[in-house]
């Protein structure tokens, strides 16, 4: 299977932690990192970290752990008690963002108002989640990380119900599946795929590291 930029960066993060902990010599680190950024498939990435612990792990058992925008494994974010199963706005607004746990069925309603549902740092009560968005002359914005499994099937009447991918990435195999449905009447529901600030910072650091290695190899 073809490797994504996010997967290459996950491997690079494991390598950076390994050299900081003294598990890799600098020369071997640079060789593996260069290979990681040039890798095109999962088969090329796996051997690079097979003998290393996952980034951020105290365990010495090797693993390549898929990460989300919050740098946590999806498996650690599923199966927690729900902290919210709905939101309501009338002539006002609501927000669900940061570290919260979305119920297996979450219903949002906005009339002459708006709301924001941010899943980039959220936990999930169940692996299968349904988010129902209903708006009348209002708007609801849903922000999801690029590696989340998302299915958008809403209806817009004299309004819009759509999906926009600002940051594209293949869904992680262990990520929960979220179905976003509902109705926008003379209003709008927008679903945006967007990386969190921490994820963007890691990618910028990876690009700088890649540029440094490319210059050094010339």
C-alpha positions as CSV (number, residue, x, y, z in Angstrom):
1,X,0.0,0.0,0.0
2,X,1.2,3.5,-0.8
3,X,2.5,5.6,2.2
4,X,1.1,9.0,2.9
5,X,3.0,12.1,4.1
6,X,1.5,11.7,7.5
7,X,2.7,8.1,7.8
8,X,6.2,9.2,6.7
9,X,6.2,11.9,9.4
10,X,5.1,9.4,12.1
11,X,8.1,7.3,11.3
12,X,10.4,10.3,11.3
13,X,9.1,11.2,14.8
14,X,10.0,7.8,16.1
15,X,13.4,8.1,14.6
16,X,14.0,11.6,16.2
17,X,13.0,10.3,19.6
18,X,15.3,7.3,19.1
19,X,18.4,9.4,18.4
20,X,17.6,11.7,21.3
21,X,17.4,8.7,23.7
22,X,20.7,7.3,22.3
23,X,19.1,4.3,20.6
24,X,20.5,5.4,17.2
25,X,23.8,7.0,16.2
26,X,23.5,10.2,14.3
27,X,24.8,8.7,11.1
28,X,22.3,5.8,11.2
29,X,19.5,8.3,12.1
30,X,20.2,10.4,9.1
31,X,20.3,7.4,6.8
32,X,17.0,6.1,8.1
33,X,15.3,9.5,8.0
34,X,16.4,10.1,4.5
35,X,15.0,6.6,3.5
36,X,11.7,7.4,5.3
37,X,11.1,10.6,3.4
38,X,11.8,8.8,0.1
39,X,9.7,5.8,0.9
40,X,6.7,5.2,-1.3
41,X,5.1,2.2,0.4
42,X,4.3,0.9,3.9
43,X,6.8,-2.0,3.3
44,X,9.6,0.5,2.9
45,X,8.7,2.3,6.1
46,X,8.2,-0.6,8.5
47,X,11.8,-1.9,8.6
48,X,13.0,1.6,9.6
49,X,11.3,1.4,13.0
50,X,10.9,-2.3,13.6
51,X,13.6,-2.3,16.3
52,X,12.5,0.9,18.0
53,X,9.7,1.8,20.5
54,X,6.9,4.0,19.4
55,X,7.3,7.7,19.8
56,X,6.3,8.9,23.3
57,X,6.2,5.4,24.7
58,X,8.0,4.2,27.8
59,X,7.8,0.6,26.5
60,X,10.7,-1.0,24.7
61,X,8.4,-3.1,22.5
62,X,8.7,-1.9,18.8
63,X,5.6,-0.5,17.1
64,X,4.6,2.0,14.5
65,X,1.6,3.7,16.1
66,X,-0.8,5.7,13.9
67,X,-1.3,9.1,15.4
68,X,-4.0,11.7,15.2
69,X,-3.7,15.4,15.3
70,X,-3.5,15.3,19.0
71,X,-0.5,12.8,18.8
72,X,-2.5,10.0,20.5
73,X,-3.3,6.6,19.2
74,X,-6.9,6.3,18.0
75,X,-7.3,3.1,20.1
76,X,-6.7,5.2,23.2
77,X,-9.4,7.6,22.3
78,X,-12.3,5.1,21.7
79,X,-14.5,3.6,24.4
80,X,-14.7,6.5,26.9
81,X,-17.8,7.7,28.6
82,X,-19.6,10.4,26.6
83,X,-19.3,13.9,28.0
84,X,-21.8,15.3,25.4
85,X,-24.5,13.8,23.2
86,X,-26.0,17.1,21.8
87,X,-25.8,20.8,21.4
88,X,-28.5,23.5,20.8
89,X,-28.3,27.1,19.7
90,X,-31.2,29.6,19.3
91,X,-30.3,33.2,18.6
92,X,-26.8,32.3,19.8
93,X,-24.1,29.7,19.5
94,X,-22.5,26.6,20.8
95,X,-19.0,25.0,20.7
96,X,-17.6,21.6,21.3
97,X,-13.8,21.7,21.0
98,X,-10.7,20.6,22.7
99,X,-10.6,17.4,24.8
100,X,-14.2,16.1,25.0
101,X,-15.9,12.8,24.4
102,X,-18.6,12.6,21.7
103,X,-21.5,10.2,22.3
104,X,-22.2,7.4,19.8
105,X,-25.1,9.5,18.6
106,X,-24.6,13.3,18.8
107,X,-27.4,15.7,17.7
108,X,-26.8,19.4,17.0
109,X,-29.5,22.0,16.3
110,X,-29.0,25.6,15.4
111,X,-31.8,28.1,14.5
112,X,-30.9,31.7,13.8
113,X,-27.6,30.9,15.3
114,X,-24.5,28.8,14.8
115,X,-22.2,26.1,16.3
116,X,-18.8,24.6,15.9
117,X,-18.0,20.9,16.5
118,X,-14.3,20.2,16.5
119,X,-13.2,16.5,16.5
120,X,-9.5,17.0,16.2
121,X,-8.8,16.5,19.9
122,X,-12.0,14.6,20.8
123,X,-12.5,11.2,22.2
124,X,-15.2,8.8,21.1
125,X,-17.7,6.7,23.1
126,X,-17.9,4.2,20.3
127,X,-16.0,3.2,17.1
128,X,-19.2,4.0,15.1
129,X,-20.4,7.5,15.7
130,X,-23.4,9.4,14.1
131,X,-23.4,13.2,14.2
132,X,-26.8,14.6,13.2
133,X,-26.8,18.3,12.3
134,X,-30.0,20.3,11.8
135,X,-30.0,24.0,11.1
136,X,-32.7,26.5,10.1
137,X,-31.4,29.9,8.9
138,X,-28.2,29.2,10.8
139,X,-24.9,27.3,10.4
140,X,-23.0,24.4,11.9
141,X,-19.3,23.9,11.2
142,X,-17.6,20.5,11.8
143,X,-13.8,20.3,11.9
144,X,-12.3,16.8,11.6
145,X,-8.7,15.6,11.4
146,X,-7.6,14.3,8.0
147,X,-7.0,10.7,9.2
148,X,-10.5,10.2,10.6
149,X,-13.0,8.0,8.7
150,X,-15.8,10.4,7.8
151,X,-19.0,9.9,5.7
152,X,-21.0,13.0,4.9
153,X,-24.6,12.5,3.8
154,X,-26.7,15.6,4.7
155,X,-29.3,17.4,2.7
156,X,-29.4,21.1,1.9
157,X,-32.7,22.9,1.0
158,X,-32.1,26.5,0.0
159,X,-28.8,26.1,1.8
160,X,-25.8,23.8,1.7
161,X,-24.5,20.6,3.3
162,X,-21.0,19.9,2.1
163,X,-17.5,18.7,2.8
164,X,-14.2,20.5,2.2
165,X,-10.7,18.9,2.5
166,X,-8.2,21.6,3.4
167,X,-5.7,19.0,4.4
168,X,-5.9,15.6,2.7
169,X,-4.7,12.3,4.1
170,X,-5.7,8.7,4.0
171,X,-7.9,7.6,7.0
172,X,-6.0,5.7,9.7
173,X,-6.9,2.0,9.8
174,X,-7.7,2.2,13.6
175,X,-9.6,5.5,13.4
176,X,-13.3,5.5,14.3
177,X,-15.9,5.9,11.6
178,X,-18.1,9.1,11.8
179,X,-21.2,9.5,9.8
180,X,-22.4,13.1,9.5
181,X,-26.0,13.5,8.4
182,X,-28.9,15.9,8.8
183,X,-30.6,18.9,7.2
184,X,-29.8,22.5,6.4
185,X,-32.8,24.6,5.7
186,X,-31.9,28.1,4.5
187,X,-28.6,27.6,6.3
188,X,-25.5,25.6,6.0
189,X,-23.6,22.7,7.5
190,X,-19.9,22.5,6.5
191,X,-17.4,19.7,7.2
192,X,-13.8,20.6,7.0
193,X,-10.8,18.3,7.1
194,X,-8.1,20.3,8.8
195,X,-4.9,19.4,10.8
196,X,-4.5,20.7,14.4
197,X,-1.8,23.2,15.3
198,X,0.4,20.6,16.9
199,X,0.2,18.4,13.7
200,X,1.0,21.3,11.5
201,X,4.0,22.2,13.7
202,X,5.4,18.6,13.4
203,X,5.0,18.7,9.6
204,X,6.9,22.0,9.4
205,X,9.7,20.6,11.5
206,X,9.8,17.5,9.3
207,X,10.0,19.7,6.1
208,X,12.9,21.7,7.6
209,X,14.7,18.5,8.5
210,X,14.1,17.1,5.1
211,X,15.5,20.3,3.5
212,X,18.6,20.1,5.8
213,X,19.3,16.5,4.8
214,X,18.8,17.2,1.1
215,X,21.3,20.1,1.3
216,X,23.8,18.0,3.2
217,X,23.6,15.3,0.6
218,X,24.6,17.5,-2.2
